[in-house]
Amino acid sequence: MRRKDKFIEGEIYHVFNKSISNYGIFKDIDNGQRFLNTLDFYNSNLTTKSFSNITKRKKYNYQNIIYPRENTKCKILSYCIMPDHYHFLVKICMNKTFSKFLGDVENSFTRYFNIKFNRQGPLWQNSFKAVEIRSNEQLLHVSRYIHLNPTTNRLVDLPENWIFSSYKDFITDKNLLNDFITEISINNINDYKQFVENNIEYQRELKHIKKLILE
């Protein structure tokens, strides 16, 4: 699915995009946090001003995006911010506003990044992509894939050690899967942890095989 296509309210999508030329736009912790702050800010139907105008006057009070709140454009079910790309698993709350919302997030971050580093031009390879989740099995596998991105790329040994990911919340807050992210059918911390971490080496091997084939 491309950005211009209509999202369906109540449905779940894997949304992702990558920086231009695989540029490490999120290597700096401040940049990664800025992206999350921006997404948190624009994911509200009550937002009427730009994020840059708000942060000129005061520091933004970031709310962990994995915990649902009212009046949002989407519900975040899993996420991971990698050095040169991002992944979100989202449930659409407002189908007519989601594309604009994510476009606003990317555009706002691009302006911030370009000003900070005195550069010009686009920051993303293309418009974000979205894949509709059509089954519970697919939902579980995509959630695991997202959470294993840092270990697959050998940035950390364990997925909970990656700062810009929802995985640590999944395996430390027993209420998260029971009360908030009920779309994930595994609602026990230990079961979810086992489901994810038992696949670390397999997902690494798949990446290695793909690289050998393509290169």
N, C-alpha and C positions, 0 to 999 in steps of 0.2 A: 504494500500500500504506500502511495506517495502522499505528501502533505495535503494536496488539494482534495483528496478523497474524503468522504464523509465518515466520521467515526460514529459508532453506535453506542448510545448511552447504555450503561450497565455492562458493556462488554470489556474484555481485558486485552491489552496489546503490549507487545514487547517493542519499545521505542528506543532508537539508538542513532548516534551520529559520530562522526570522526573529524578530527581537525585536518586542515589542509596540509598536505605533504607530511602527514603523521607528526606534526609539530607538537612538542610536549607542553601543551598549554596548561595542563594541570599538575605539572611536576612540582611547582611551587605550592605549598600548603595553602597559602593565602589565596591563590587563584582558585583552587578546588573549593575552598570554603565560600569564596565569593559566588561561585556558580550555584552552590546549594542555597546560599542566602537569596540569590536572585530567583531561583525556582520556587523557593518557599514564599517569597513576596508575591510573585505573579500568580501563584496557585490559589487565588482568592477572588470570588465574585464581588468583593467589596473594594478591591483595588481600583483607584481612580487616578493615581499619580504614577510617575515613572520612578523606578528604583533609584536612579541616580539623584533625583531631586530629594528623595527621602534621606539618603545617606549623606547628603551634603550638610544636613543640619544635625544629625545624630547617628550614633552607631546602631546598626540593625540588630534587633533581638531575634536571633534565629531560633526557630522551633524545629525539633527533629522531624523531618518530613515523613518518616515511616509511621508516625502516630497520626491517625486520621483526625480531622477537625471539620467543623461545619463550613458550608458555603465555599467549597473548593471545586475547581474545574475537573480534578481527577484525584483518585486515591492511589497513593504509591504503595505497591505491594512488595517490591524489592528494588534495590538500586546499587550501582557501583560506578564510581567515577575513576576511570583509569587515566594514566598520564596524557594520552592523546585521544581518548574517546569516552563516551558515557553509555550506560545502559539503564533503562527504567522499565519496570513491569508495572503498568498502570491500569486502573479500572476507571472508565470514563464516567464522569458525573454530569458533565454538560457537553454534549456532542458538538454543538455549534461554536464552542469557544476553545476547544482543545488545541486545534492547529494554531490559532492566533496566540494562545498562551505560550506554547513551546517556541514559537517564532519570536515572541517578545523576549523570552529568556535568552535565546541564542543571540539575538540582536543586541540586547542590553549587555551581555557579557563581552561580545565583540567590541562594543564601544569602550567598555572599561579596559579591556586588554590592549586595544590599540592606543589609547591615551597613556596607559601605564608604560608601555614599551615603545612609544613614539613610532608607531607603524601605521600603515594604511592597508585597506583591502579586506577581502573576506577572510574568515577564520575557519569556516567549515567546508568540507569537501563538497557538500551538496545539501539539499533539503533533508531534514531528518527522515528516517525510514520507520515504518511501523508494521509489525506482523501481528495479525489477530490470533489470539489464543483460542483454540476450538475444542480443547478437551482438558480434563483434569491432569492426565498424564503429561500433556504438553506443558501445562502450567508448572508442574513440579520440575520438569526437566529444564525449563527456561530459568526458573528461579535458581536452581542449582548452578546452571551455566553462568548466570550473572554473578553469583557469589563466589564462584571458583576462578573468575577472571584473573585476580591477582596471583593466585598460585599457578595457574596455567602458564602465565607469563613469567613465572619465577621471580616475582617481585617480593614475595613473602613465602615463608614455609607453611603457614596456616592462614586460612582466609580471614579469621577474626583479627589478625594483626594488621589488616589493611584499614586505614582510618576512614576512607570515603566509601563505605559500604554499609548496607543494612544487616550484614550477617551477624556481627557481634550482638546487635539488638535481638536478633532471632534466637540466639543461643544463651542469652543471659537474662532476658525478661520473660518469665514463664507466662505472663499475661498476654504477651504480644500475639502469639499464635492462637490463643484461646479466645481472646476478647476483641482484638483489633483486626488482625489479618486472617480472618476466618475463611477467606477464599482458598488459602493453602490447606489442603486436606490433612497434612501431618501437623497435629497440634501439640505434640510433645517435644520439648527441647532436645532431649537426648536422641529421639528418633530422627528428628530433622538433621541434627548434627551428624549422625551416622550416615544418613542418606546422602548428605553433601560430601563429607570428607572421605567416604569410601570410594569416591569417584575422582579424587585428586590426580592420581597417577594415570588413570585411564584418559582423562581429559587432556593431560599434558602430552600423552602419547599420540592422541588424535591430532593435536596441534603440530607435533613433530612430523607425523606422517604427511599431513597436508602441506607443510613447508617443503618436504622433500619432493613431493609430487609437483608442486607449483614452481619450484625453483630448480 
